[in-house]
Amino acid sequence: MNGDGRPDLIARHSSTGAVYLYKGTSTGKLSARVKLTADWGSSYNAVIGVGDITGDGKADIISRDTSGMAQHR
């Protein structure tokens, strides 16, 4: 997610909606979390990282809300 070539983790807290980034480190562990947003996607019931689907060289995520609509980020 941050372009350094190491796998990162994006996580959303199910009750608050806060989204966090855990950066991958050179030791293979994850860094301390960094809050990306306070309340994102409270209506989403599925969020998945799918790689680079747009071809811009950056990882993308797809989310689906409770009505079945999908969104790309």
N, C-alpha and C positions, 0 to 999 in steps of 0.2 A: 504493500500500500504506500510506503514512503519512498520507493524507488531504489533502495540500497541493495536489492538482490536477495535479501533475507525474508523468509516468510513472516508475515505479521498476522495478528488476529484482531478482528473487529467484533465487539460483543455489545449486545443491547440488554440492559437490565429490564426484566420482564414487568416489574411493577412500577418503576419510575419512568421508563422510556429513555433513560440516559444511554448514550452510545459512547463506548470507550475504545481506544486503540491501544493494543499491547504490541510494541515493536519487537521483532525478532532480534536477538543479539548474536554476536560472533561465537558465543559459547553454546548456542542452541537453545537457550532459555528465552523467556519473554521479559521485557522490561516492565517497570511499574506502569500501571494504566494512565492514560491521558484522556480526559473527557473531551469528546468531540462536539457533543451537543447535549442539552439538558433533557429535551423531550422530543424524540423523533419517532414517528411512526407508531403511535399508540394503537392505530387501527390495523397494523400489519400483523398477520399471523404466520408469515413465513419470510425469511430473509436468507439469501444464500450468496456466497462469493463464487462466481463462475469463471474467473479468469478475465482475459481481455476480449470481450465480445464486440467492442467497437473498433478494434484495430488501432487504437491510439497509443499502445504501449503501456497502458495503465490498467490495473485490475479494476473490474466492475462488480457491482452487486445488483441483484434483482430482488425486489420485494413484492409480496402479494398482500393485498388488504382483505378484510373479511368479506368484501363483496366479490372477490375473485379478480379484481383488476391488478395487473402487474405494472411495476415501475422500474426503470433502470436508473442507477446512480453511478 
